[in-house]
């Protein structure tokens, strides 16, 4: 992660296939979070890119966190 404060929060997943599966699962949950993988980022450093905003409400964040939990379990990155 880059030093400093910025609105981009990566969710590191490692492999491209995992990032692609997670992105697709999140989309089905109603959350758009793009997967980034080689050649955009180094091999083995695939991630989901999220971007925070002061306009997000607590309800928005709760919705996204619940979607991430369900998607993470469905692709096997969370138990």
N, C-alpha and C positions, 0 to 999 in steps of 0.2 A: 504494500500500500504506500502511496506517496505521502510524504510528510506534509503536515499542514491541515487546515480545515477546508473541506469541500463537500458538495452535496452528493457525490458519487460514493456509494457503499458497495464494494464488491462482495459477493458470496462465493468464496473460493471452493471449487469442486474438483479440480485436478484434470480429469479427462474430458475430452470433447464430447464423447457420447453421453456422459453424465450431465454435462451442461445443457446439451440439446434436449435430453429427456426431461430435465428439470424445467427448462423453459417451456416445453410443450405442456407439461403437467400444470404449471402455473397458469398458462393461458386458458386451459380448461377450467381452472378455478376462478377465472376472471381477473387475473393479474398479468400485465404485460411486463415481462422482465427478460431482456435479451441475453442470450448466451454468447459469450465471446471465447474463441478458441483459436488455435494456430490456423493461419499465420498472423492473426490480429494480436495475439499474445503468445508468449513462448510455449512450446509443447510442455504439457504437464501442468500448466497454470490456467486451465480453463476456468471460467467463472460465469456467474449470473451478475449482470450489472443492474443495480438499483440506484435510484436517484431520489434523495429526500428533498422536501420542499416545506417551507413554513406554512403553505396553504393546506397541507395534509392535516386532517383532523385525527383525534384519538380513535374515532370509529374507523377511519381509513387505515390507520396503522394496525389496529386490531384485526381488521379484515385481511390485510396482507399477511400478517404474522400467522393467522390461522391457515391461510392458503399455503404459505410456505411449509407449515408443519404437515399438512395433508400431502402436498406434492413431494416433500422430502421423504415421507414414509413410502409413498407409492413408487419412488425410484430407488429406494434403498439407501439413502444417505442419512436417514434418521430412523431410529428404532421406536 
